[in-house]
């Protein structure tokens, strides 16, 4: 299978591409921030007129996994037009182009479409009520995709892992700061369901191979607070979890409001796949093993940005 993956310089896109490349012919699309990857890469601004159509006609993929997005929640709040273009309009264009060419599509959405005003866990049938620009634009994007291409997969996700820059995921934030001896904050009242990006990638590929369609929650099966997540990461690395101070998100100075309850049900996906989703401890063990095997250094080696001496 030939797989076209957008946003391969992003944390999820890169890890999806690396997992897919082990079994498939992968072409990764980026905007000039990646080099020497073990799969074919193409530089393209997908927002340019006809860029999506030209790319699909040139690559002729069997499947597109659309990971590219403006995922910086606070930046979306101050740049709503850019968020709308990348998170709503671009997915709509890709869905229409894929349907016209009978190309399978996986669109990556987010758990942040929910407002956290219910007890949870939220199912795919619950009504989303986003509290920030990021969630609102992603919600409009997933609705546009399913309206244009009902046979597409829309995956609401939350993930952690190793990134090109080494500082994009919450897990990297805790590890980097605790290794440096810095005190950090951990929100006790923001609950989410994190999944290792590599596990997420393998699940998405399995969903494609099983020809699933529609909306799915592809997150970890275990809810926890951001504070609990940080403590678990610290303990697995043998770092001082006591440097993580429990704090309410209400006391933060973040530009965008955050959803406090992002506990999503994964029953629909586990039923469709016929197996439980991987436990948090399994993903954390794999994440730790990657650090011992040089995986984060390999990832950073693909970056076009030279580290300062």
C-alpha positions in Angstrom: 0.0 0.0 0.0 1.2 3.5 -0.9 0.6 5.9 2.0 0.8 9.7 1.8 1.2 11.3 5.2 0.9 15.1 5.7 2.6 16.9 8.4 5.6 14.6 8.7 7.7 17.2 10.5 5.1 17.1 13.4 5.3 14.7 16.3 2.4 12.5 15.2 3.1 12.7 11.4 6.7 11.7 11.8 6.0 8.7 14.1 3.1 7.6 11.9 5.5 7.7 8.9 8.2 5.7 10.6 5.7 3.0 11.7 4.1 2.9 8.3 7.4 2.7 6.5 8.1 -0.6 8.1 5.3 -2.2 6.0 4.3 0.2 3.3 5.6 2.6 0.7 5.5 6.0 2.4 5.6 9.5 1.0 5.7 12.3 3.7 4.7 15.9 3.0 6.3 18.7 5.0 7.2 22.4 4.8 11.0 22.3 4.8 11.8 21.1 8.3 12.8 17.5 7.7 15.7 15.8 5.9 17.3 12.4 5.5 14.2 10.5 6.7 14.0 6.8 5.9 11.0 7.4 3.5 10.4 9.6 0.6 9.6 13.2 1.4 8.1 16.1 -0.5 8.0 19.8 0.4 4.7 21.4 -0.3 2.4 24.2 1.0 -1.0 22.4 0.8 -2.9 25.7 1.2 -1.7 26.9 -2.2 -4.2 26.8 -5.0 -4.5 23.3 -6.5 -1.6 22.0 -4.4 -3.7 19.1 -2.9 -5.0 18.0 -6.3 -1.5 18.2 -7.9 0.1 16.2 -5.0 -2.5 13.4 -5.2 -2.2 13.1 -9.0 1.6 13.0 -8.8 1.9 10.6 -5.9 -1.2 8.5 -6.6 -1.5 7.1 -3.1 -3.8 4.3 -1.9 -4.3 6.1 1.4 -3.8 9.6 2.8 -3.3 10.1 6.6 -3.8 13.8 7.2 -1.8 14.8 10.3 -1.0 18.4 9.4 -2.7 21.0 11.5 -2.2 24.1 13.6 -2.1 22.2 16.9 -0.7 25.0 19.2 -3.8 25.7 21.2 -2.6 29.2 22.4 -1.5 30.2 18.9 -4.9 29.2 17.5 -6.4 31.6 19.9 -4.4 34.6 18.7 -4.3 33.5 15.0 -7.9 32.2 14.4 -7.8 32.7 10.6 -4.7 30.6 10.3 -6.3 28.0 12.5 -9.4 28.0 10.3 -7.4 27.6 7.1 -5.3 24.7 8.4 -7.8 22.9 10.7 -11.1 23.4 8.8 -10.5 24.4 5.1 -7.6 22.1 4.3 -9.2 18.9 5.6 -12.3 19.8 3.6 -10.2 20.2 0.4 -8.3 16.9 1.1 -11.5 15.0 1.7 -13.1 16.2 -1.5 -10.0 15.4 -3.5 -9.6 12.0 -2.0 -13.2 11.0 -2.6 -13.0 12.2 -6.2 -10.0 9.8 -6.7 -11.3 6.9 -4.5 -8.3 7.3 -2.2 -8.8 6.1 1.4 -8.5 8.9 4.0 -7.7 9.1 7.6 -8.2 12.6 9.1 -6.6 13.3 12.5 -8.8 15.3 14.8 -8.6 15.9 18.6 -10.3 15.2 21.9 -10.4 19.0 22.4 -13.7 19.1 20.5 -15.3 18.4 23.8 -15.9 21.1 26.4 -15.6 18.9 29.5 -19.1 19.9 30.8 -20.2 16.3 31.2 -19.1 13.5 33.5 -17.6 11.4 30.7 -16.4 9.2 29.3 -17.6 10.9 26.1 -18.7 8.6 23.2 -18.7 9.4 19.5 -22.4 10.1 19.8 -22.0 12.8 22.4 -22.4 16.4 21.3 -19.0 18.3 21.2 -18.8 21.8 22.7 -15.3 23.1 22.3 -14.1 25.9 24.6 -11.3 27.3 22.4 -10.5 28.2 18.8 -8.4 25.1 18.3 -11.2 22.7 19.3 -13.8 24.7 17.3 -11.8 24.7 14.1 -10.9 21.0 14.5 -14.6 20.2 15.0 -15.6 22.0 11.9 -12.8 20.2 10.1 -13.9 16.7 11.1 -17.5 17.6 10.2 -16.4 18.9 6.8 -14.5 15.7 6.1 -17.4 13.4 7.0 -19.8 15.5 5.0 -17.6 15.4 1.9 -16.4 11.8 2.3 -18.5 9.6 4.6 -16.2 6.6 4.0 -13.2 8.4 5.5 -11.9 7.7 9.0 -11.9 10.6 11.5 -9.7 9.8 14.5 -10.0 11.9 17.7 -6.6 11.6 19.4 -4.4 12.6 22.3 -0.8 11.4 22.2 2.7 11.9 23.5 6.1 10.8 22.1 9.4 11.9 20.7 9.4 14.9 18.4 11.7 16.5 15.8 12.6 19.4 18.1 12.7 17.3 21.3 10.2 19.5 23.1 6.8 19.1 21.5 5.1 16.6 23.7 4.0 16.9 27.4 6.2 13.9 28.2 9.3 15.6 26.7 8.4 18.7 28.7 8.4 16.8 32.0 11.6 14.8 31.1 13.6 17.8 29.9 12.7 19.9 32.9 13.1 17.3 35.5 16.5 16.2 34.1 17.6 19.8 34.3 16.4 20.0 37.9 13.7 22.5 37.2 10.4 22.6 39.1 7.4 22.2 36.9 3.6 22.4 37.3 1.2 19.6 36.7 -2.5 20.3 36.4 -4.6 18.2 38.7 -7.9 19.2 37.2 -7.3 18.5 33.5 -8.1 14.8 32.8 -7.1 13.2 29.5 -6.4 9.8 27.9 -2.8 9.8 26.5 -1.5 7.3 24.1 2.0 6.8 22.7 2.2 8.1 19.2 3.7 4.9 17.9 0.8 2.9 19.3 -1.6 5.4 17.8 0.1 5.0 14.4 -0.2 1.2 14.5 -3.9 1.4 15.4 -4.6 3.9 12.6 -2.9 1.6 10.1 -4.9 -1.4 11.4 -8.1 0.7 11.0 -7.2 1.4 7.3 -6.4 -2.3 6.7 -9.7 -3.3 8.2 -11.5 -0.7 6.1 -13.2 1.0 9.0 -15.1 4.2 8.3 -16.5 7.1 10.3 -15.7 8.7 13.6 -13.6 7.0 16.3 -11.9 7.9 19.5 -8.3 6.7 19.3 -6.9 7.5 22.7 -5.6 5.6 25.6 -8.1 3.6 27.6 -7.1 5.0 31.0 -8.0 8.6 32.1 -5.6 10.5 34.3 -4.7 14.1 35.2 -1.8 15.9 33.6 -0.2 15.8 37.1 -0.6 12.0 37.4 0.8 11.7 33.9 3.9 13.7 34.8 4.5 11.7 38.0 4.2 8.4 36.0 6.8 9.7 33.5 9.1 10.9 36.2 9.0 7.6 38.1 9.6 5.5 35.0 12.7 7.6 34.3 13.9 7.6 37.9 13.5 11.4 38.1 12.3 13.4 41.1 8.5 13.5 40.9 8.6 15.8 43.9 9.6 18.6 41.6 6.2 18.4 40.0 3.8 20.8 41.8 0.1 20.0 41.7 -1.8 23.0 40.4 -5.3 23.9 39.1 -5.4 25.0 35.4 -7.5 28.0 36.7 -4.3 29.4 38.2 -2.4 29.3 34.9 -1.8 32.2 32.5 -2.6 30.2 29.3 -3.9 32.3 26.4 -6.7 29.8 25.5 -9.1 28.1 27.9 -8.5 24.4 28.4 -11.1 21.6 28.7 -10.8 20.0 32.1 -12.4 16.6 31.3 -11.2 14.8 28.2 -12.1 11.3 29.2 -13.1 9.6 25.9 -14.7 6.2 25.6 -12.8 3.8 23.3 -15.5 1.1 23.3 -16.4 1.7 19.6 -12.9 1.2 18.4 -12.0 -1.7 20.6 -15.2 -3.4 19.4 -14.4 -2.7 15.8 -10.9 -4.1 16.1 -11.9 -7.0 18.3 -9.3 -6.3 20.9 -8.7 -4.0 23.9 -6.6 -0.9 23.3 -3.1 -1.0 24.7 -2.7 0.0 28.4 -1.0 3.2 29.4 1.8 1.3 31.2 2.6 -0.6 27.9 3.0 2.6 26.0 5.1 4.2 28.8 7.4 1.2 28.8 7.8 1.4 25.0 8.5 5.1 25.3 11.2 4.5 27.9 12.7 1.7 25.8 12.9 4.1 22.9 15.0 6.5 25.0 17.5 3.7 25.7 17.7 2.6 22.1 18.5 6.1 20.7 15.1 6.7 19.1 14.8 10.4 20.2 18.3 11.1 18.9 17.4 9.4 15.6 14.2 11.6 15.4 16.1 14.8 16.0 18.6 13.8 13.4 16.0 14.4 10.7 15.6 18.1 11.6 16.8 20.8 9.3 17.3 23.1 12.3 20.9 22.8 13.6 21.2 22.6 17.4 23.1 25.5 18.9 26.5 24.7 20.3 
